[in-house]
Amino acid sequence: RDRFVYADLARRSGAVVFSSAMGDELSNEAVFLRNGYFTQGLLNALTGEQADTDGDGRLAIGELYDAVRADVRSWSDLGDGPTQNPVIDRDNLRARFSLPQLSEAQRAAFAEAL
């Protein structure tokens, strides 16, 4: 089944939609995580060092997706239900999009805030 981000493609806005699960799946939560699988996977990717596989200090969409998907699948495999599969859709495949990786000091401040 094809998935598309419906937008004015002539604008090439670079919109990126990162969903916690496919349309026919549930988004799971876990008491042991104190979050949903997707939310915790996203937090792990943004605050850990493992997701930045090329070591450039930024998380490209592919790096972010791979890290979050691995976490979500490992936690959903522990449960009784079907596997949860995060999905990324975008309207402009040429657009480069990345997020900054948190520094050590920022990670420590973030951990304290939790």
ZATOR-487052 format. One record per atom (N, C-alpha, C): residue number from 1; residue in one letter; atom name; z, x, y. Coordinates in pm, 1 decimal. Example, Ala and Ser with C-alpha at 12.3 -4.5 7.8 and 13.67 -1.06 7.14 Angstrom:
# residues 2
1;A;N;780.0;1319.0;-569.0;
1;A;CA;780.0;1230.0;-450.0;
1;A;C;780.0;1320.0;-330.0;
2;S;N;708.0;1285.0;-225.0;
2;S;CA;714.0;1367.0;-106.0;
2;S;C;787.0;1290.0;3.0;
***
This chain:
# residues 114
1;R;N;0.0;84.5;-117.8;
1;R;CA;0.0;0.0;0.0;
1;R;C;0.0;88.8;123.8;
2;D;N;-88.4;59.6;216.8;
2;D;CA;-97.3;137.9;339.7;
2;D;C;7.3;92.7;440.0;
3;R;N;62.2;190.8;513.8;
3;R;CA;157.0;162.1;620.8;
3;R;C;101.2;221.4;749.0;
4;F;N;108.0;147.3;855.9;
4;F;CA;59.6;196.5;983.5;
4;F;C;157.7;159.8;1093.1;
5;V;N;166.7;242.6;1193.9;
5;V;CA;235.7;206.8;1315.8;
5;V;C;130.2;139.3;1401.4;
6;Y;N;150.5;10.9;1429.7;
6;Y;CA;52.6;-61.8;1508.3;
6;Y;C;77.7;-36.6;1656.5;
7;A;N;-14.1;30.1;1719.3;
7;A;CA;-5.0;64.4;1860.4;
7;A;C;-146.3;80.1;1913.5;
8;D;N;-157.1;94.0;2042.9;
8;D;CA;-285.9;120.5;2104.5;
8;D;C;-322.2;265.7;2074.8;
9;L;N;-401.2;287.7;1972.0;
9;L;CA;-430.4;423.5;1927.1;
9;L;C;-507.9;504.7;2029.5;
10;A;N;-575.8;438.1;2122.1;
10;A;CA;-646.5;511.1;2226.5;
10;A;C;-547.2;583.8;2317.5;
11;R;N;-426.0;530.5;2328.5;
11;R;CA;-324.8;594.0;2412.1;
11;R;C;-268.8;718.9;2347.1;
12;R;N;-271.0;724.8;2215.9;
12;R;CA;-214.4;837.9;2142.5;
12;R;C;-78.2;875.8;2197.4;
13;S;N;13.0;781.9;2186.9;
13;S;CA;145.5;798.5;2246.4;
13;S;C;232.3;900.0;2173.9;
14;G;N;205.1;922.9;2048.2;
14;G;CA;289.4;1013.6;1972.8;
14;G;C;414.2;946.8;1919.9;
15;A;N;414.5;814.4;1911.7;
15;A;CA;530.2;741.1;1860.7;
15;A;C;559.0;780.8;1716.3;
16;V;N;686.3;801.4;1686.8;
16;V;CA;731.1;834.6;1552.9;
16;V;C;839.2;734.2;1514.8;
17;V;N;822.4;670.5;1399.8;
17;V;CA;922.0;575.4;1350.3;
17;V;C;977.0;631.3;1220.1;
18;F;N;1105.9;657.3;1218.7;
18;F;CA;1173.0;711.1;1100.1;
18;F;C;1265.0;600.8;1049.6;
19;S;N;1229.4;540.4;937.9;
19;S;CA;1304.0;427.4;881.8;
19;S;C;1389.5;472.3;765.1;
20;S;N;1500.9;405.0;747.6;
20;S;CA;1595.8;443.4;643.7;
20;S;C;1546.5;412.9;502.9;
21;A;N;1454.8;317.6;489.2;
21;A;CA;1405.4;277.3;356.9;
21;A;C;1269.7;210.4;371.9;
22;M;N;1198.7;200.1;261.6;
22;M;CA;1072.8;125.8;260.9;
22;M;C;1103.8;-21.4;284.8;
23;G;N;1002.4;-97.0;324.1;
23;G;CA;1021.3;-237.1;360.3;
23;G;C;1081.0;-325.3;253.5;
24;D;N;1058.9;-292.5;127.7;
24;D;CA;1110.1;-374.9;18.6;
24;D;C;1237.7;-316.7;-44.3;
25;E;N;1301.5;-221.5;25.4;
25;E;CA;1423.2;-158.2;-25.6;
25;E;C;1541.8;-189.6;65.5;
26;L;N;1659.8;-171.8;10.9;
26;L;CA;1782.4;-186.2;89.0;
26;L;C;1826.9;-49.7;139.3;
27;S;N;1893.1;-49.3;254.0;
27;S;CA;1957.3;72.4;304.9;
27;S;C;2101.6;69.6;259.4;
28;N;N;2139.9;170.8;186.9;
28;N;CA;2272.7;173.4;126.2;
28;N;C;2375.2;244.1;213.8;
29;E;N;2499.4;204.3;197.1;
29;E;CA;2612.5;269.7;261.9;
29;E;C;2710.5;311.6;154.1;
30;A;N;2794.1;411.2;186.0;
30;A;CA;2892.3;458.4;89.0;
30;A;C;3023.9;487.4;159.4;
31;V;N;3130.6;441.0;98.3;
31;V;CA;3263.5;465.5;153.1;
31;V;C;3291.6;615.2;157.4;
32;F;N;3250.3;689.0;53.7;
32;F;CA;3280.4;831.9;48.8;
32;F;C;3208.4;910.6;158.7;
33;L;N;3099.1;855.5;213.5;
33;L;CA;3028.3;920.8;323.4;
33;L;C;3077.8;873.0;460.5;
34;R;N;3140.8;756.4;461.8;
34;R;CA;3180.6;690.4;586.3;
34;R;C;3059.6;661.9;674.4;
35;N;N;2943.9;643.1;610.7;
35;N;CA;2816.9;616.3;678.0;
35;N;C;2718.6;559.3;577.5;
36;G;N;2603.5;520.3;629.3;
36;G;CA;2492.2;489.1;542.7;
36;G;C;2429.9;618.4;493.2;
37;Y;N;2355.9;610.6;384.3;
37;Y;CA;2291.4;730.1;330.2;
37;Y;C;2199.5;794.7;433.6;
38;F;N;2117.5;712.0;499.5;
38;F;CA;2021.5;761.9;596.7;
38;F;C;2091.5;826.1;716.2;
39;T;N;2190.4;756.8;770.2;
39;T;CA;2262.5;809.6;886.9;
39;T;C;2328.0;942.8;854.5;
40;Q;N;2392.8;951.1;738.9;
40;Q;CA;2458.8;1076.7;702.2;
40;Q;C;2357.9;1187.6;676.0;
41;G;N;2245.4;1153.1;614.1;
41;G;CA;2140.5;1253.1;592.7;
41;G;C;2084.1;1304.7;724.2;
42;L;N;2066.9;1215.2;820.5;
42;L;CA;2018.3;1255.3;952.3;
42;L;C;2119.7;1344.2;1022.9;
43;L;N;2246.5;1307.4;1016.8;
43;L;CA;2351.3;1390.8;1076.6;
43;L;C;2357.1;1528.0;1010.4;
44;N;N;2346.4;1531.8;878.2;
44;N;CA;2346.8;1660.7;807.1;
44;N;C;2230.8;1749.1;852.2;
45;A;N;2112.7;1688.9;865.0;
45;A;CA;1995.1;1766.3;905.2;
45;A;C;2009.7;1821.2;1046.7;
46;L;N;2064.3;1741.1;1137.1;
46;L;CA;2075.7;1782.7;1276.5;
46;L;C;2190.1;1880.2;1301.0;
47;T;N;2290.2;1877.5;1215.2;
47;T;CA;2408.0;1960.9;1239.0;
47;T;C;2420.9;2077.7;1142.0;
48;G;N;2339.9;2080.7;1038.6;
48;G;CA;2345.7;2191.0;942.6;
48;G;C;2235.7;2291.7;969.9;
49;E;N;2233.5;2396.1;893.2;
49;E;CA;2132.1;2500.1;911.0;
49;E;C;2020.6;2490.6;807.1;
50;Q;N;2044.2;2418.7;698.0;
50;Q;CA;1949.7;2418.4;586.7;
50;Q;C;1817.1;2351.0;619.2;
51;A;N;1816.9;2251.8;707.3;
51;A;CA;1694.5;2175.3;734.1;
51;A;C;1588.9;2257.2;807.7;
52;D;N;1631.5;2353.5;887.8;
52;D;CA;1538.2;2436.0;964.7;
52;D;C;1481.2;2544.4;873.9;
53;T;N;1386.1;2506.9;790.9;
53;T;CA;1337.1;2596.8;686.8;
53;T;C;1258.0;2715.6;740.3;
54;D;N;1198.3;2703.1;859.4;
54;D;CA;1123.9;2816.8;914.1;
54;D;C;1206.6;2900.1;1011.1;
55;G;N;1332.0;2860.0;1036.1;
55;G;CA;1424.1;2938.0;1116.8;
55;G;C;1389.3;2950.0;1263.9;
56;D;N;1312.2;2853.7;1318.6;
56;D;CA;1273.0;2862.3;1459.1;
56;D;C;1369.9;2793.0;1554.5;
57;G;N;1480.1;2738.3;1501.1;
57;G;CA;1578.5;2672.0;1586.3;
57;G;C;1542.2;2529.5;1622.2;
58;R;N;1434.2;2478.5;1565.5;
58;R;CA;1390.7;2340.8;1590.4;
58;R;C;1360.5;2273.3;1457.1;
59;L;N;1376.1;2142.0;1455.2;
59;L;CA;1342.8;2065.3;1335.4;
59;L;C;1212.2;1991.4;1359.0;
60;A;N;1108.2;2036.0;1290.9;
60;A;CA;980.7;1964.7;1294.8;
60;A;C;996.5;1836.9;1212.9;
61;I;N;907.8;1742.3;1233.9;
61;I;CA;915.1;1614.4;1162.7;
61;I;C;920.2;1636.0;1011.4;
62;G;N;839.0;1724.3;959.7;
62;G;CA;838.0;1750.1;815.7;
62;G;C;970.1;1805.2;765.4;
63;E;N;1028.8;1897.4;840.8;
63;E;CA;1158.4;1954.2;801.8;
63;E;C;1266.9;1846.5;803.0;
64;L;N;1266.4;1765.3;908.3;
64;L;CA;1365.0;1658.6;919.5;
64;L;C;1349.8;1559.3;804.3;
65;Y;N;1226.9;1518.8;779.4;
65;Y;CA;1200.1;1423.5;671.6;
65;Y;C;1242.8;1478.4;535.3;
66;D;N;1204.3;1600.7;505.9;
66;D;CA;1237.7;1660.0;375.7;
66;D;C;1388.9;1667.0;354.5;
67;A;N;1462.6;1707.6;457.7;
67;A;CA;1607.9;1720.9;445.8;
67;A;C;1675.2;1585.3;429.0;
68;V;N;1635.4;1488.7;511.2;
68;V;CA;1696.6;1355.4;503.4;
68;V;C;1661.5;1289.0;371.0;
69;R;N;1536.4;1297.6;331.3;
69;R;CA;1493.9;1235.3;205.3;
69;R;C;1569.8;1294.1;85.9;
70;A;N;1588.5;1424.9;84.7;
70;A;CA;1660.6;1487.9;-26.8;
70;A;C;1804.4;1436.5;-35.0;
71;D;N;1872.3;1428.7;79.6;
71;D;CA;2009.4;1377.1;79.8;
71;D;C;2013.9;1231.6;35.6;
72;V;N;1928.3;1148.4;95.5;
72;V;CA;1928.7;1004.4;64.7;
72;V;C;1900.2;980.5;-83.1;
73;R;N;1803.6;1049.6;-136.5;
73;R;CA;1770.6;1030.8;-278.8;
73;R;C;1883.7;1077.9;-369.9;
74;S;N;1948.5;1188.3;-334.5;
74;S;CA;2056.8;1236.0;-421.1;
74;S;C;2172.2;1136.7;-421.9;
75;W;N;2205.7;1079.1;-306.2;
75;W;CA;2315.1;981.4;-302.0;
75;W;C;2274.7;849.7;-366.9;
76;S;N;2150.3;806.3;-345.9;
76;S;CA;2110.4;679.2;-405.4;
76;S;C;2096.2;691.0;-556.6;
77;D;N;2068.0;809.6;-606.8;
77;D;CA;2061.9;830.4;-751.4;
77;D;C;2200.3;821.0;-815.9;
78;L;N;2305.3;840.1;-737.0;
78;L;CA;2442.1;827.7;-788.3;
78;L;C;2482.6;682.5;-809.6;
79;G;N;2416.9;591.8;-737.3;
79;G;CA;2453.3;450.6;-743.2;
79;G;C;2386.6;376.6;-857.8;
80;D;N;2414.6;247.0;-864.4;
80;D;CA;2359.5;162.9;-970.2;
80;D;C;2224.3;101.4;-934.3;
81;G;N;2191.2;100.8;-805.2;
81;G;CA;2069.5;34.5;-760.3;
81;G;C;1948.9;126.2;-762.2;
82;P;N;1836.5;74.1;-712.8;
82;P;CA;1714.4;154.5;-706.3;
82;P;C;1725.1;263.5;-600.2;
83;T;N;1640.0;363.3;-611.9;
83;T;CA;1637.8;474.0;-517.2;
83;T;C;1594.9;425.6;-379.2;
84;Q;N;1661.8;476.1;-277.9;
84;Q;CA;1626.7;447.5;-139.2;
84;Q;C;1534.4;557.9;-90.1;
85;N;N;1423.9;520.4;-27.0;
85;N;CA;1322.8;616.7;17.5;
85;N;C;1298.4;607.0;167.6;
86;P;N;1348.8;701.6;246.1;
86;P;CA;1318.8;701.5;389.0;
86;P;C;1167.9;715.9;412.4;
87;V;N;1121.7;664.7;525.9;
87;V;CA;979.1;663.4;556.4;
87;V;C;957.8;707.7;700.8;
88;I;N;855.8;789.9;722.7;
88;I;CA;813.5;825.0;857.9;
88;I;C;672.5;773.0;878.2;
89;D;N;653.8;701.6;988.2;
89;D;CA;521.0;657.5;1030.1;
89;D;C;497.9;708.3;1171.5;
90;R;N;374.7;741.9;1202.2;
90;R;CA;342.1;785.0;1338.0;
90;R;C;199.8;742.8;1372.1;
91;D;N;175.6;727.2;1500.4;
91;D;CA;44.1;679.4;1542.8;
91;D;C;-50.2;793.2;1581.3;
92;N;N;-0.2;915.7;1587.5;
92;N;CA;-83.1;1028.0;1627.1;
92;N;C;-46.5;1148.2;1540.7;
93;L;N;-125.2;1172.0;1440.0;
93;L;CA;-93.6;1278.7;1344.9;
93;L;C;-106.8;1418.1;1405.8;
94;R;N;-176.7;1430.8;1518.2;
94;R;CA;-193.5;1560.8;1581.8;
94;R;C;-76.2;1598.5;1671.8;
95;A;N;1.5;1499.6;1711.7;
95;A;CA;113.6;1526.2;1802.6;
95;A;C;218.1;1611.7;1731.6;
96;R;N;265.1;1712.8;1799.6;
96;R;CA;371.4;1799.3;1747.6;
96;R;C;503.1;1747.4;1804.5;
97;F;N;595.8;1721.0;1718.6;
97;F;CA;723.8;1667.7;1761.8;
97;F;C;833.2;1740.7;1686.1;
98;S;N;934.1;1785.6;1758.2;
98;S;CA;1047.1;1850.9;1692.4;
98;S;C;1173.5;1824.1;1772.4;
99;L;N;1284.7;1843.5;1708.0;
99;L;CA;1416.2;1827.8;1770.6;
99;L;C;1487.1;1961.8;1768.0;
100;P;N;1566.6;1991.1;1871.4;
100;P;CA;1640.1;2118.2;1869.8;
100;P;C;1749.7;2116.6;1764.3;
101;Q;N;1767.3;2227.1;1698.7;
101;Q;CA;1876.9;2244.2;1603.0;
101;Q;C;2003.0;2273.5;1683.5;
102;L;N;2114.4;2215.8;1644.8;
102;L;CA;2239.3;2240.6;1716.8;
102;L;C;2286.6;2383.6;1696.9;
103;S;N;2340.8;2442.0;1802.4;
103;S;CA;2397.5;2576.7;1793.0;
103;S;C;2529.6;2570.1;1717.3;
104;E;N;2582.3;2684.5;1682.8;
104;E;CA;2711.1;2690.9;1612.1;
104;E;C;2821.1;2622.5;1693.1;
105;A;N;2826.3;2648.2;1824.3;
105;A;CA;2927.9;2586.8;1910.7;
105;A;C;2909.1;2435.2;1918.2;
106;Q;N;2783.9;2390.5;1926.2;
106;Q;CA;2756.7;2247.7;1930.0;
106;Q;C;2795.1;2181.3;1796.5;
107;R;N;2769.4;2249.6;1685.4;
107;R;CA;2809.2;2195.8;1554.5;
107;R;C;2959.2;2180.5;1545.0;
108;A;N;3033.5;2280.1;1593.6;
108;A;CA;3179.5;2273.9;1589.8;
108;A;C;3231.8;2160.4;1676.4;
109;A;N;3175.5;2141.9;1794.7;
109;A;CA;3217.2;2032.8;1883.3;
109;A;C;3185.3;1898.4;1820.9;
110;F;N;3069.4;1887.4;1756.8;
110;F;CA;3029.6;1764.7;1691.0;
110;F;C;3123.5;1731.4;1575.7;
111;A;N;3157.5;1831.1;1496.8;
111;A;CA;3248.3;1811.0;1383.0;
111;A;C;3384.9;1764.7;1430.3;
112;E;N;3432.4;1820.0;1541.4;
112;E;CA;3561.3;1777.2;1595.8;
112;E;C;3557.7;1633.6;1642.7;
113;A;N;3443.8;1591.0;1698.9;
113;A;CA;3430.0;1454.6;1750.1;
113;A;C;3433.6;1351.7;1638.1;
114;L;N;3394.2;1391.9;1518.0;
114;L;CA;3395.6;1298.8;1405.7;
114;L;C;3535.4;1282.8;1357.7;
***
